[in-house]
Amino acid sequence: MKIMIVDDSKYMRMVIRDVVESVGHTVVTEAEDGETAVEKYQLFMPDLVFMDITMPNMSGFDALKNIRALDRNAKVIMCSAMGQQWLIRDAIMEGAIDFITKPFKTEKIIFILERIEQRLLSNR
């Protein structure tokens, strides 16, 4: 899968990238805020997006809404710190397909990637 990682923390982007690439997927682009994420989504059209919720310029929640307006089939996984569960609920209602809570567990990321990959393969 082609994947975009969106997080204002370079360290968090690196952690996700390492896991994603370790199981054979490709990170096609990264963004540090929601505004850049929307622009890069249109350029790269990734199969999957990992999106932090709390970021400068445009939140991940607003970026999710913008990306889903561009592409109703966009697959976005929201990422948040503990204590932001109400934001996750709202993001799922806006079309996010899953969520991961920070700090990340490698096994959770891999599990979600495998589940989404199976879903994509069965829809072909």
VOPARO-575674 format. One line per 5 residues: number of its first residue (from 1); for each residue x, y, z negated of C-alpha. Coordinates in nm, 2 decimals, m for minus. Example, Ala and Ser with C-alpha at 12.3 -4.5 7.8 and 13.67 -1.06 7.14 Angstrom:
<sites>
1	1.23,m0.45,m0.78  1.37,m0.11,m0.71
</sites>
This chain:
<sites>
1	0.00,0.00,0.00  0.10,0.36,0.06  0.08,0.55,m0.27  0.09,0.91,m0.39  0.18,0.99,m0.74
6	0.06,1.32,m0.90  0.19,1.43,m1.24  0.35,1.75,m1.36  0.60,1.54,m1.55  0.89,1.43,m1.32
11	0.96,1.15,m1.58  0.61,1.02,m1.55  0.62,1.02,m1.17  0.95,0.82,m1.19  0.80,0.57,m1.43
16	0.50,0.50,m1.20  0.73,0.50,m0.89  0.95,0.24,m1.05  0.66,0.01,m1.13  0.49,0.06,m0.79
21	0.80,m0.01,m0.59  0.90,m0.31,m0.81  0.59,m0.49,m0.68  0.65,m0.40,m0.32  0.44,m0.09,m0.26
26	0.56,0.23,m0.11  0.54,0.58,m0.26  0.49,0.80,0.04  0.48,1.13,m0.15  0.46,1.29,m0.50
31	0.30,1.61,m0.62  0.34,1.81,m0.94  0.00,1.97,m0.95  m0.35,1.92,m0.82  m0.33,2.19,m0.55
36	m0.02,2.03,m0.39  m0.19,1.69,m0.43  m0.48,1.79,m0.21  m0.25,1.93,0.05  m0.03,1.62,0.05
41	m0.33,1.39,0.05  m0.43,1.53,0.39  m0.08,1.50,0.53  0.00,1.15,0.41  m0.35,0.98,0.37
46	m0.23,0.74,0.11  m0.41,0.42,0.03  m0.40,0.50,m0.34  m0.34,0.80,m0.57  m0.22,0.80,m0.93
51	m0.35,1.13,m1.06  m0.27,1.30,m1.40  m0.56,1.50,m1.54  m0.39,1.79,m1.71  m0.17,1.99,m1.47
56	m0.10,2.35,m1.38  m0.26,2.54,m1.09  m0.54,2.28,m1.04  m0.63,2.00,m1.28  m0.63,1.64,m1.16
61	m1.01,1.64,m1.22  m1.05,1.93,m0.97  m0.80,1.77,m0.73  m1.01,1.45,m0.74  m1.32,1.64,m0.65
66	m1.14,1.81,m0.36  m0.98,1.49,m0.23  m1.32,1.30,m0.25  m1.48,1.59,m0.06  m1.22,1.53,0.22
71	m1.24,1.15,0.20  m1.53,0.98,0.03  m1.33,0.65,0.05  m1.02,0.79,m0.13  m0.90,0.56,m0.41
76	m0.78,0.76,m0.71  m0.67,0.63,m1.04  m0.68,0.89,m1.31  m0.41,0.91,m1.58  m0.45,1.07,m1.92
81	m0.31,1.09,m2.26  m0.49,0.94,m2.55  m0.77,1.16,m2.68  m0.90,1.26,m2.33  m1.14,0.98,m2.29
86	m1.43,1.21,m2.21  m1.23,1.34,m1.92  m1.18,0.99,m1.79  m1.56,0.92,m1.81  m1.62,1.24,m1.61
91	m1.35,1.14,m1.36  m1.51,0.80,m1.31  m1.84,0.96,m1.25  m1.67,1.18,m0.98  m1.54,0.88,m0.80
96	m1.21,0.77,m0.96  m1.18,0.40,m0.93  m0.99,0.34,m1.25  m0.78,0.50,m1.52  m0.46,0.45,m1.71
101	m0.39,0.59,m2.05  m0.05,0.73,m2.13  0.19,0.61,m2.24  0.17,0.36,m1.96  0.20,m0.02,m2.00
106	0.38,m0.17,m1.69  0.14,m0.47,m1.70  m0.16,m0.24,m1.68  m0.03,m0.06,m1.37  0.06,m0.39,m1.20
111	m0.29,m0.54,m1.29  m0.47,m0.24,m1.14  m0.25,m0.25,m0.83  m0.32,m0.62,m0.77  m0.69,m0.57,m0.82
116	m0.71,m0.28,m0.58  m0.49,m0.47,m0.32  m0.73,m0.77,m0.34  m1.03,m0.54,m0.29  m0.86,m0.37,0.01
121	m0.78,m0.71,0.16  m1.13,m0.85,0.12  m1.28,m0.53,0.29  m1.08,m0.59,0.61
</sites>
